[in-house]
Amino acid sequence: MSVKFQYTPSAYKAGKTYAEIPNVAEADFSFSRASGARRVNEDGFIELMGDNVPRLDYTDGGCPVLLTEPQAENLIEYSEDFSQSYWSLQFITVGVGGQNPSATGNMQKIIPSTVSNSHRLFKTLTVPSGDWVQSIFVRESGYRYFRIGSSVTFADFDLQTKQVINGVGEIEELPNGILRLGVFGSY
């Protein structure tokens, strides 16, 4: 017997998502993922979901969307703490901003010095071959432009107009005034 349905995930538990429409066992999906992953929850905050827990994402509001994507790995240590000596800072200091995207604490604020017009926060990495993405969550706070770059590619972003103004990148608007800026590349 063949069943056609529109999948609208409405509930989940570790290893399974449940569909409300249609409400039949054939519409439920088994699910596995060997690590945690993030989603935007119903309140607009980014949260970490545990191993094997499906990510029902509410980025666009309304009905949740089941997030599926290829396996990825964050190569950056201290990716949420720019005050660590792991990072190199040029003509900036790191302070406390507003609530972070996970609603678990404060975002860090990058404060430029008046000594130079070139302000940098960076880390030199050895990246394995293949496709990659550099991304960062930001909130506009008095400064309009932001650049993400590497020796391979870069993108300049206008945080007020929410547009990529130079290079190859993307902007994703999230709730609570947060933007996810991304640049893609390949080695």
N, C-alpha and C positions, 0 to 999 in steps of 0.2 A: 504494500500500500504506500502510495506517495502522498506526502502532506506538504502543501504550500502554505507559507505563513509570512507575515511581516514580523520580524523580531524586534520587540520592544522590551529591553531588559528592565525589570522592575525590582528585583531583589537578587541577592547573592550570598554566598558563603564560600569558605575555602573550597576550591575545586569545582564550583558550579555557579552558573547564572540561571535565573528563573525568568521566564517570559510571562507577562500578563496577557499578551495578545499573541497567539491564542493561548489559552490556559490549558495546555495539554503537555504531557510528559515529553512528547517528541520535540517540543520547542525548547526544552531546557538544554543548555550546553555544558558539557564537562570542560574543565579548564585546568591548566597547570602552568606554573612559571616558577623557576627555581630560585628566585630572588625577589626582593621588594621592588616596588616601582611607584611612581607618583601619579596623582590625578588631581583635578579640581573638584572639591566636594560641593554639596548643595549650598553651602554658605559662601562659596567663592574662594575658599582657601585651598592651597596646595597641601596635600597630605600624602604620607607614605603608606602604601598598602602592603601587607605582609606577603610572604611566599604563598603562591597558589591562590591568592585572593584576586578575583577579577577587578578591573578598574572601570567602574561606571563613572564617566566623566560628565561634569555639568558646565563646562567652559562656556557653552552657548546658552545656558539657562534652559528651563523647560525640561523635556525628557532627557534622561541620561543617554550617553553613547558609550558602547563597549569599546575601550581602547585596545587595539592590537597593533603591534609593531615588531620589527626584528629586534633581536637581542642587542643591547648596547652596554657600554661600560664607561663610567666617569673616570677619566684619567687624572683628574685634578684632586689633589688632597686639599683640605681646608677650603672647599669650594663655597662655603658659606661663612668663612671667617678670614677676611682680608687683613686682619691685624696680625696674623702669624708671620714669623720671619721667613716662611716659605715663599712669600710674595715679595717681589721687588717693587718699590714705590719710587716714582720720580715726580717731585713737585706736588705731592698730595699727602694728605693725612687721612686716617680712617676714623670716623666718628659713628655715633648712633643715629639712625634714621627712624622711620616709623615702623609699624608692625610688619613683620616679614610675611612672604607669601604663604607660609605654612601656619601662620597664627601661633607659632610656638615661641616667639621672642621678637627681637628687633632686627630690622634690616640694618646693614651697615651703610653709612653715608660716606662717599668719597668726596673729600673737601680739597679743592684745588688751591694751591698757593698763588700769591700774586707775583711771585718771582719770575714766572715763565708762562707763556701761552700754551706750552706743550705739557700735558699732565698724563702720566702713565702708571698703570698697574699691570704687571706682567709676570709671567713664569715661562721659562724656557723648558720645553718638553721634548722627549723623543717619542714620536707618534708611530705606531705600527702602520704598515702599508694597508691601504684600503680607503674606504669612504669614511668621513668624519664630519662632525658638526661642532662648532664652538657656539655656545649660547650662554646668555646671562639674563637674569631677571632684574629689571630696573624700574624705578618710579621717577618720573620727571620731578626735579626739586630745584628749580631755579636755573638749571643749565639745559640748553636746548639740544646740543649735538653729542653724539656718542659714536665711537669707532670700535669695532672688533676686527682684529687682524692677525695674520701670521705671515710667514715668509712666502706662503703660497697664494693667499687670497685675503680680501678684507671687505668690509662694508661700512659705510657711514650712515647713521640714522638720525633723523629729525624727530625728537621725542614729542614735540608739540603737534606736528602734523601727522605723526605716526607713519612716516614713509621712509623707505630706503632711498637715499639721495645720491649715493655713489657706490659702486661695487655690486656684489651679488649677495643678497641676504634676504631675511624675512622678518616681519614683525607680527607677533601674535598678541592681541589684546586679551588680557585676563581681567577678572573682576578686581575691584579694590584699587584701580588705577595702576596696576602692574602690567608691564610689557615684557614679553620674552623676545629678546633679540637673538637672531641666529645667523651664522655664516657657515656655508657648506664648502667642503673641499675634498681632495683625494690625493693620496701619495702613492 
